[in-house]
Amino acid sequence: MLTLYHHPYSQHVRRVTSLLEEAGIPYKPVHVSLDNGEHMSEAFMSINPNHQVPTLIDGSLKLHESNAILRYLCGKHNLRKWYPADASDAAVVDQWLDWNQSRLSQPVIDIVLNSVFLGDDADASAIENGKERMRELTKILSAALRDNDFLCGDTPTIADLSVASNISQLQLADAVPDDNSIKAWYGRVCEIPGFKKSLPS
Ligand SMILES: N[C@@H](CCC(=O)N[C@@H](CS)C(=O)NCC(=O)O)C(=O)O
């Protein structure tokens, strides 16, 4: 059985859990206490030297990077509706997966970490800077969703699970973009049972 090292408030884990739950793939969740520094332990670093969750173990395969894990699961379990076989369709999914990592991720981390988790150590300028960057990203995401129910067309793909996991993180800081297309799309993703199950209770 697969083992997934996770933390309930990790947006990067959330996208993986969503897919595992939605596809009904059995897995053993192992909680890594980021709060107590367990991710920096020798034992965990031997599994993932980047000291990060999610980390997936499947037999002899040890895999980190949430989007790589998503693609692996789709390939292994032939989840073509979540990650299409057609090269151009898959490329559009990849585009949004990469956009999520390279553009959306950091402002989300800056806003949420500093507004919710760092307490007295919070950096107010990082929050402001993150919100400023979010204004541009909101326009890009909103335009992509204007004519489509989901990022890559009429049905959800792993791109939606990945990007929506960051939007759900913004909810913690009450910073979900105030945009009708994004809110309607996020509502649709939240109706996906696997995504719903991945949200912290
Ligand atoms: N690029 C990685 C990022 C994973 C990540 O940043 N995980 C956070 C939790 S949300 C973590 O484990 N942080 C601990 C650390 O970086 O030391 C991915 O997509 O999986």
The ligand as a Tripos MOL2 file, in Angstrom:
@<TRIPOS>MOLECULE
LIG
   20    19     1     0     0
SMALL
NO_CHARGES

@<TRIPOS>ATOM
      1 N1          7.3020   22.1590   -3.8410 N.3       1 LIG1
      2 C1          6.8520   21.3210   -2.7660 C.3       1 LIG1
      3 C2          6.5420   22.1810   -1.5560 C.3       1 LIG1
      4 C3          6.1360   21.3620   -0.3430 C.3       1 LIG1
      5 C4          6.0650   22.2370    0.9030 C.2       1 LIG1
      6 O1          6.4470   23.4150    0.8900 O.2       1 LIG1
      7 N2          5.6000   21.6430    2.0020 N.am      1 LIG1
      8 C5          5.5630   22.3510    3.2620 C.3       1 LIG1
      9 C6          4.2230   22.1710    3.9580 C.3       1 LIG1
     10 S1          2.9560   22.9880    3.0520 S.3       1 LIG1
     11 C7          6.6360   21.7840    4.1710 C.2       1 LIG1
     12 O2          6.7420   20.5820    4.2900 O.2       1 LIG1
     13 N3          7.4250   22.6810    4.8050 N.am      1 LIG1
     14 C8          8.4750   22.3100    5.6830 C.3       1 LIG1
     15 C9          9.8110   22.7840    5.1990 C.2       1 LIG1
     16 O3          9.9040   23.2890    4.0670 O.co2     1 LIG1
     17 O4         10.7780   22.6520    5.9400 O.co2     1 LIG1
     18 C10         5.6260   20.5190   -3.2190 C.2       1 LIG1
     19 O5          4.9050   20.9980   -4.1070 O.co2     1 LIG1
     20 O6          5.3910   19.4130   -2.7170 O.co2     1 LIG1
@<TRIPOS>BOND
     1     1     2 1
     2     2     3 1
     3     2    18 1
     4     3     4 1
     5     4     5 1
     6     5     6 2
     7     5     7 1
     8     7     8 1
     9     8     9 1
    10     8    11 1
    11     9    10 1
    12    11    12 2
    13    11    13 1
    14    13    14 1
    15    14    15 1
    16    15    16 2
    17    15    17 1
    18    18    19 2
    19    18    20 1
@<TRIPOS>SUBSTRUCTURE
     1 LIG1         1 GROUP 0 **** ****
